[in-house]
Amino acid sequence: MRLSHDRRVAVLLLWISLCTFAYGQVKPYNIYNNAHDGDVLGVFINKGDSIVATCGIDATVKLWRIPDFSLICTLLGHTSAVNNVSFSGNDAFLASASSDRSARVWNVAQRQNRCQLQGHNGDVLCVYFSQTDTGRYLATGSSDRTVKIWDWQTGAELRTLRGHNGAVTGVAYSYNDSLIASCGEDMQILVWSPNSDQPVIPLVGPPHTAPCTAVLFAFNNHFLASADRDGFIKVWNIPSGQLFRTIEAHDGYVSDITFSGNDLTLISAGHDSTIRVWNIITGSVLESINIGSAVWSIDVTSNGSTIIAGCSDGSIRVWNRRPTFEKDEKKQAPPPRRTNK
């Protein structure tokens, strides 16, 4: 039986509406529930884009395969929340920072604890490997208001940097290891030389007016980005220290930031459940997505195609995007060096 014209039109409209509804039900991100028992506080992808490390309030560190996100192992040893993780430049080691007042270094292949670094008088909130010399040095920041630099292979505490008036919430090496940036609840961003006890680059421009949450160098070492709890991101020129741009990025707490490998694209995440991709030259938002849960930490694969978020509901959420460039300088050897969240 042949359908009348009006009936054919009605059927076509119904088919379009059903397809539109079905498309609306397909989320543009994947959810991996129960990744941790509680908030996922840290996320870090290795240079090879083959493993992502996560850590959480449940005192565990976990390694997951990319791209299927099957669990490789759970690393146990910390006795309190693990706040941050960082891979070494050669992907052989992983560092973790914990509220048990210690940092640990793990052998990734052997899945074993290599050493424990103790010396802070408060929660260790952030950690980052140096990337040159395969990550012999480690920077940690703590609620005791200090940044410490370690030779983790010998266990030696090389230097304690004092200058913050509140908890140090983020620490980052430049990719050539010549500078270390730190941020804190005192709203300060300080830039240090690993060989000096005093900040070496004063930042010039309107400062943050809320506690800072994250700090990060671009891979070319020419930009430094910082974020705060009021939703703002600032981008600073290095080495001049001049403020380059202020971005009103999120509705409240910006929890993490990470550069993509072209050095012009910055990705941010917040407690407003959104992830946003920014052009730092223009300050314009390129993409934005609401992933349905407050985000604590993010990282991105080399070509910018996959953003992994650690969320407050214990899940890992993965936003698969089209590649934004062919390769990422973050995944190459010296002079790069990636700074932490």
Buried (B, 14 or more C-beta within 10 A) or exposed (E): EEEEEEEEEEEEEEEEEEEEEEEEEEEEBBBBEEBBEBBBBBBBBBBEBEBBBBBBBBBBBBBBEBBEBEEBEEBEBBEBBBBBBBBBBBBBBBBBBBBBBBBBBBEBEEEEBBBBBEBBEBBBBBBBBBBBEBBBBBBBBBBBBBBBBBEBBEEEBBBEBEBBEBBBBBBBBBBBBBBBBBBBBBBBBBBBBBEEEEBBBEBEEEBBEBBBBBBBBBBBBBBBBBBBBBBBBBBBBBBEBEBBBBBEBBEBBBBBBBBBBBBBBBBBBBBBBBBBBBBBEEBEEEBEBEBBBBBBBBBBBBBBBBBBBBBBBBBBBBBEBEEBBEEBBBBBEEBBBBBBB
